[in-house]
């Protein structure tokens, strides 16, 4: 099953420290992909984890 509206959505969040987060809905499944770039790998991982938790909270309720 395709999700045509989801393929058009794109959410980015730019942080004050120069890092960014990209949230992309999957076009064929009810999932999101979360990408981040930051000064360190640890910071990028932290941002991805934070936004995954936010998406999960929306999903559950």
C-alpha positions in Angstrom: 0.0 0.0 0.0 1.4 3.4 -0.9 1.0 6.5 1.2 1.0 9.3 -1.4 0.6 12.2 1.1 3.5 10.9 3.2 5.9 11.0 0.2 5.3 14.8 0.1 6.1 15.6 3.7 9.5 16.6 4.8 10.3 18.0 8.2 13.7 19.5 9.1 14.8 21.0 12.3 17.9 23.2 12.5 19.5 23.5 15.9 21.4 26.5 17.3 24.6 24.5 17.5 24.6 23.9 13.7 23.2 20.4 13.9 20.1 19.4 11.9 17.5 16.7 12.0 15.6 15.4 8.9 12.4 13.4 9.3 11.0 11.7 6.3 7.8 9.6 6.1 8.2 6.4 4.2 6.2 6.4 1.0 5.3 2.7 1.1 5.0 1.9 4.8 3.6 3.8 7.9 7.1 4.6 9.2 9.4 7.5 9.5 13.1 7.8 8.8 15.1 10.1 11.0 18.5 11.5 10.0 20.8 13.9 11.8 24.1 15.6 11.4 26.0 17.2 14.2 29.6 18.0 15.2 30.0 14.6 16.7 28.5 11.1 16.1 27.3 11.0 19.7 25.4 14.3 19.3 23.8 13.0 16.0 22.8 9.8 17.7 21.3 11.7 20.6 19.2 13.8 18.2 18.0 10.8 16.3 17.0 9.1 19.5 15.2 12.2 20.8 13.1 12.6 17.7 12.3 8.9 17.5 10.9 9.2 21.0 8.8 12.2 19.9 7.4 10.3 16.9 6.7 7.3 19.1 4.8 9.5 21.6 2.6 10.8 18.8 1.9 7.3 17.6 0.8 6.0 21.0 -1.1 8.9 21.9 
